[in-house]
Amino acid sequence: MPQVIYDPGRIDFTRPGKHHYQVAFGYDGAWGFALVPLTVINGTRPAPEGAPEPPGVYINGGNHGNEYEGQVAVKRLAHDLDPAALRGRVILIPQLNQPACVAGTRESPLDGVNMNRAFPGNPRGSITSRIAHFVKTRVFPQVRVVIDIHSGGREGAFAMCTSFHPMADQAQQAETARVAKLFDTPVVMIYSRSLHAGLLPDEAEDEGKITIGSEFGAGETTSIPGVKFAYEGCLNVLRHYGHLEGEIQRIDPARPHPPRLIAAPTLDYYVPCPSGGVWEPVVPLGADVRQGDLLGRIHDFDDHTSAPVEIRSPRDGVLMMEYLGAVVRKGATLFVIGEEIEL
């Protein structure tokens, strides 16, 4: 059984082998604890002569509690990775916002906070903020590579992708792009940093870390390809940096082209819904579209004889995201059209 840790300062991140913990964060208004699962692996495989030590790697699922592909993939990694076959340090948290994961909700039911808006956290804040502070101050200093696994939950559906923000440091951005492509998803998305504040990737990128986000499914399901891309992609990252032996593996060998780099770097790429109603999409995710192409229709059933509102693409590009669900509200992000680029 995992060891329960009440004082995070007592975790020895350098101890050889594989060690499982549950990090206890006290409830704000009742007796008891949220127990965040944590696995620390320090590999014992001998280094080849002259080989540098691989960088520390941190991987989490469950940043949002109703996104399951990452939770499953990271739990499998915690079980499957063998310290004897590994070099360097790997830190795994399959359910980062553990209360939200237990409840199956995007935000924590204990304080109503979205973990991916809570960074850098606060040691005296509510429980979600304290978990974020633990990651920022205890976990991040142990690693150089950060992988934050997401899927759409109930918010929206994305073309299967890894993701990162635009970066001023061109060397950091180039290495991040190389690592993002190791997941072999159809696309790699460069997304706007202006959408929200308090994201886990913001903190990691600002510290100079190689930081990979992702969207591996939607609809509160456990997508078969999503889990495969997440699990196998993480193994590719560990092979790339020398933690594991072996060659980089194609995860989708049937696809004829490597991952496409798609950018949606500013807010005007994220189009809000102009009115409420029933959303009828007509274009599949990941499709190439031209300016003026019909993307879908919004139907108002207060008058069933009324013409639907036709939603057309404002630019040439790739349909990267669209609203998930039939009933859409005014102002919700309806779709994202990104543009293919080269770095």
C-alpha positions in Angstrom: 0.0 0.0 0.0 1.2 3.6 -0.6 2.7 5.4 2.3 0.5 8.3 3.6 2.6 11.5 3.8 1.3 14.4 6.0 4.3 16.6 5.6 5.4 16.9 1.9 8.8 18.0 3.1 9.4 14.4 4.2 9.2 12.9 0.6 12.7 11.8 -0.5 12.7 12.4 -4.2 16.2 11.0 -4.6 15.6 7.6 -3.0 16.6 4.8 -5.5 13.8 2.5 -6.8 10.0 2.9 -7.0 8.1 4.4 -4.1 4.3 5.0 -3.9 2.8 7.7 -1.6 -0.5 9.3 -0.8 0.1 13.0 0.0 -2.5 14.2 2.5 -4.1 17.6 2.2 -6.5 18.4 5.0 -10.1 19.3 4.2 -11.0 23.0 4.7 -14.2 22.5 6.7 -14.2 19.0 8.0 -12.1 16.3 9.6 -10.2 14.2 7.0 -7.8 14.4 4.1 -7.7 14.3 0.3 -5.1 11.7 -0.5 -3.2 12.7 -3.7 -1.5 9.6 -5.3 2.2 10.1 -6.0 4.8 7.7 -7.4 8.5 8.6 -7.5 10.9 6.4 -9.5 14.6 6.8 -9.5 16.0 4.3 -12.0 18.9 1.9 -11.1 19.9 0.9 -14.7 23.7 1.6 -15.1 24.5 4.5 -17.3 26.5 3.9 -20.5 30.0 5.3 -20.2 30.0 9.1 -20.7 26.2 9.3 -20.9 24.7 12.4 -19.2 22.0 11.9 -16.5 18.5 12.1 -18.1 16.4 15.1 -17.0 13.7 14.6 -14.4 10.3 14.0 -15.9 6.9 14.8 -14.2 3.7 13.4 -15.6 0.2 14.0 -14.3 -3.4 13.1 -15.2 -6.5 14.3 -13.5 -5.8 18.0 -13.5 -9.6 18.0 -14.3 -11.5 15.2 -12.6 -13.8 14.3 -15.5 -10.9 13.6 -18.0 -10.0 10.0 -17.7 -7.4 9.1 -20.4 -4.6 10.7 -18.4 -5.6 9.2 -15.1 -5.6 5.7 -16.6 -2.3 6.2 -18.6 -0.4 7.6 -15.7 -1.7 4.9 -13.3 -0.5 2.3 -15.8 3.0 3.9 -16.0 3.2 3.9 -12.2 2.6 0.2 -12.2 4.6 -0.8 -15.4 7.8 1.2 -15.2 10.6 -0.9 -13.8 13.4 0.9 -11.9 15.9 -1.7 -13.1 15.1 -0.8 -16.7 15.1 3.0 -16.0 17.7 5.7 -15.7 17.0 9.1 -14.1 13.9 10.3 -12.2 10.2 10.0 -13.1 7.5 11.5 -10.9 3.9 10.4 -11.5 0.6 11.8 -10.2 -2.4 10.0 -11.9 -5.1 12.1 -10.1 -3.7 15.6 -9.5 -7.0 17.1 -8.4 -8.0 14.0 -6.4 -11.2 15.4 -4.9 -12.4 16.3 -8.5 -11.4 12.9 -9.8 -13.4 11.1 -7.1 -16.4 13.3 -7.8 -16.0 13.0 -11.6 -16.1 16.8 -12.0 -14.0 19.5 -13.7 -13.6 21.5 -10.5 -13.0 20.3 -7.0 -16.3 19.8 -5.1 -14.5 20.8 -1.9 -13.8 24.5 -2.9 -15.2 24.9 -6.4 -11.8 25.6 -7.8 -10.4 24.5 -11.2 -6.9 23.1 -10.6 -5.8 24.5 -14.0 -6.6 28.0 -12.8 -5.0 27.6 -9.3 -1.3 27.9 -10.1 1.1 28.9 -8.6 -1.0 28.1 -5.6 -1.0 29.2 -2.0 0.2 27.3 1.1 -2.6 29.0 3.1 -5.3 28.8 0.4 -8.1 26.4 -0.1 -7.3 22.8 -0.8 -6.9 23.0 -4.6 -4.5 26.0 -4.2 -2.5 24.0 -1.6 -2.2 21.0 -4.0 -1.0 23.4 -6.7 1.5 25.0 -4.4 2.9 21.5 -3.6 3.4 20.8 -7.3 5.0 24.2 -7.9 7.3 24.1 -4.9 8.1 20.4 -4.3 7.7 18.6 -7.6 8.8 21.1 -10.2 12.2 21.6 -8.7 12.9 17.9 -9.2 12.3 17.9 -13.0 13.0 19.6 -16.3 10.2 18.0 -18.3 6.5 18.4 -17.5 3.6 16.5 -19.1 0.1 17.5 -18.3 -2.4 15.1 -19.8 -5.9 16.4 -20.6 -9.0 15.5 -22.6 -12.1 17.6 -23.3 -14.4 16.4 -20.5 -17.8 18.0 -21.1 -16.3 21.3 -22.2 -15.4 20.6 -25.9 -14.0 18.1 -28.3 -10.5 18.5 -29.8 -8.7 17.0 -32.6 -6.3 14.5 -31.0 -3.2 16.6 -30.1 -0.4 17.6 -27.9 0.0 21.3 -27.2 2.1 24.1 -25.9 2.1 27.9 -25.8 4.1 30.3 -28.0 7.5 31.0 -26.2 9.9 33.9 -26.4 12.8 31.5 -25.9 13.2 29.9 -29.3 15.5 27.1 -28.1 12.9 26.1 -25.5 10.1 26.3 -28.1 12.0 24.2 -30.6 12.8 21.4 -28.0 9.2 21.5 -26.8 7.9 21.0 -30.4 10.2 18.0 -30.9 9.0 16.4 -27.7 5.4 17.1 -28.4 5.7 15.3 -31.7 6.9 12.1 -29.9 3.3 11.4 -29.0 2.7 11.0 -32.8 -0.8 12.6 -32.6 -2.3 13.8 -35.9 -1.5 17.4 -34.9 0.5 19.5 -32.4 -1.4 22.6 -31.3 0.2 26.0 -30.3 -2.5 27.6 -28.3 -3.1 31.1 -26.8 -1.7 31.9 -23.4 -4.3 34.7 -23.1 -7.3 32.5 -22.6 -6.9 32.0 -18.8 -4.6 32.6 -15.9 -3.3 30.1 -13.4 -2.5 27.2 -15.7 0.0 24.5 -14.7 1.7 24.8 -18.1 2.2 28.6 -17.6 4.2 28.0 -14.4 6.3 25.2 -15.9 7.1 27.1 -19.1 8.0 30.2 -17.1 10.6 28.1 -15.2 12.1 27.1 -18.6 10.8 23.6 -18.5 9.9 21.5 -21.5 6.1 21.5 -21.0 3.6 19.4 -23.0 -0.2 19.7 -22.7 -2.6 17.5 -24.6 -6.1 16.7 -25.6 -6.7 12.9 -25.8 -10.4 12.5 -25.8 -13.8 14.0 -24.9 -17.2 13.3 -23.4 -16.1 11.9 -20.1 -15.2 8.6 -21.7 -12.0 6.6 -21.7 -11.0 6.8 -25.3 -9.1 3.8 -26.6 -6.8 5.9 -28.9 -6.5 8.6 -26.3 -5.1 6.2 -23.7 -2.8 4.7 -26.3 -1.4 8.1 -27.4 -0.9 9.2 -23.8 0.7 6.0 -22.5 2.9 5.2 -25.5 3.8 8.9 -26.0 5.1 9.1 -22.5 7.3 6.0 -23.1 8.6 7.7 -26.3 9.6 10.8 -24.2 11.4 8.5 -21.7 13.2 6.8 -24.6 14.1 10.2 -26.2 15.8 11.5 -23.1 17.6 8.2 -22.3 15.5 7.0 -19.3 14.5 3.9 -21.3 16.4 2.0 -23.9 15.0 1.5 -27.4 14.0 3.4 -30.5 11.1 5.9 -30.7 8.0 4.1 -31.8 5.3 5.2 -34.3 2.0 5.1 -32.3 -0.2 5.6 -35.4 1.8 3.9 -38.2 -1.2 3.8 -40.5 -1.2 7.6 -40.8 0.9 8.6 -43.8 2.1 12.0 -42.5 3.9 13.1 -39.3 2.2 15.4 -36.8 1.1 18.7 -38.3 1.9 21.8 -36.4 -1.3 23.9 -36.0 -1.2 27.4 -34.4 -4.1 29.2 -32.8 -2.0 31.7 -30.8 -4.4 34.7 -30.3 -7.9 35.0 -28.9 -9.5 35.7 -32.3 -9.0 32.0 -33.2 -11.4 31.0 -30.4 -14.9 31.9 -31.6 -17.8 32.3 -29.1 -21.3 31.1 -29.9 -23.5 34.0 -31.1 -26.7 32.7 -29.6 -28.1 29.8 -27.6 -29.9 26.8 -29.2 -29.2 23.3 -30.4 -25.8 23.0 -32.2 -25.6 20.8 -35.3 -22.0 20.4 -36.5 -21.4 19.4 -40.1 -17.6 19.2 -40.2 -15.5 16.5 -38.4 -12.7 17.5 -36.1 -9.3 17.8 -37.7 -10.7 18.6 -41.1 -9.2 21.2 -43.4 -11.7 24.0 -44.0 -11.7 27.1 -46.2 -12.9 30.6 -45.3 -16.7 30.6 -45.7 -17.2 26.9 -45.4 -20.3 25.8 -43.4 -19.2 24.4 -40.0 -22.6 23.9 -38.5 -26.0 25.3 -37.6 -27.7 26.6 -34.4 -31.4 25.8 -34.2 -34.0 27.8 -32.1 -37.0 25.6 -31.3 -39.1 28.4 -29.8 -40.2 28.7 -33.4 -39.6 25.4 -35.2 -40.3 27.1 -38.6 -37.4 29.6 -38.2 -34.2 29.3 -40.3 -31.2 28.0 -38.4 -28.2 30.3 -37.8 -25.5 29.1 -40.2 -21.9 29.2 -38.7 -19.2 29.5 -41.3 -15.4 29.5 -41.0 -13.8 32.9 -40.7 -10.5 31.6 -42.2 -8.7 28.8 -44.0 -7.3 26.3 -41.6 -7.9 23.2 -39.5 -10.9 22.6 -37.2 -9.1 22.0 -33.9 -11.9 22.2 -31.4 -15.7 22.5 -31.4 -18.3 22.6 -28.7 -19.2 19.2 -27.3 -22.9 18.6 -26.8 -26.2 19.6 -28.5 -27.4 22.4 -26.3 -25.1 25.4 -26.6 -25.2 28.7 -24.7 -24.4 32.1 -26.0 -20.7 33.0 -25.4 -19.4 29.4 -25.0 -16.4 28.7 -27.3 -18.0 27.2 -30.4 -15.0 26.3 -32.4 -11.3 26.9 -33.0 -9.8 27.1 -36.5 -6.0 26.9 -36.4 -3.5 27.5 -39.2 -0.7 25.1 -40.2 2.8 26.5 -39.6 6.4 25.6 -39.6 8.8 26.5 -36.8 
